[in-house]
Amino acid sequence: ATPSIPFAQSHFRRLQQFYIKNSKNLKGNLKTKCVLSQEAREDIEWWVANLESRNGKLFFPVSPDLTIYSDSSLSGWGAVSNDIRCRGPWTETEQDLHINELELRAALLALKTSRLADTAVVSNIIGTVMRYATYSATRRTSYQISEWGNASPRHQQISHPSRLEAVREDFRQQGIPEQVVNILLAGNRSSTDSAYQSAWKNWSSWCLERDKDPMQNDLVAILEF
């Protein structure tokens, strides 16, 4: 019933805790009668009142158009939607907040990324100032989608498409058939890709900061890097 009733998940935890505790004590015997705790009783009373107010609503609403998963720890947050991933660190001030508040902030930041492009995405997170850029081998368009607080450049962290994803996209832009692209990339070992990934992140980050294309650059830029 949780999809149909707002705030439902906030009103079964105590009942759930009561059940788990007594189930362990009684070794899973469901035939034994127990006296409900006051907290468990309050949860049930809330459900009785709200089930009636929601009578007639679809028990399983239609599937959402977009699903976003987010998570948080004391060091940072992350989110994923349709294979598009983004993440970022917390500031020193935010790290002192309660984990519940950090979870809510992570959810908010994840919601603010829901307009991400379908193509490979580069997320540029400077503290809590978030910008996103769609990337292709010949064109990049960046736009700021949200701003929340201020942070210095030293907190910058960039999440990139992998090196192989960038190479694959470059081949596609050249009109190479997908079957041929798969053959060309099949010889890459995971260990080799992992070895190059760190260097690729540094290079693509450096290029994006200067509005340059990581896949098409001149000798001067390479020497400067």
PyMOL commands that set and color helices and strands:
alter all, ss='L'
color gray80, all
select helices_A, chain A and resi 8-11+13-25+38-53+94-96+99-111+153-155+163-173+178-185+190-209+219-224
alter helices_A, ss='H'
color red, helices_A
select strands_A, chain A and resi 69-72+76-81+84-89+121-126+129-135+140-147+156-159
alter strands_A, ss='S'
color yellow, strands_A
deselect
rebuild
show_as cartoon
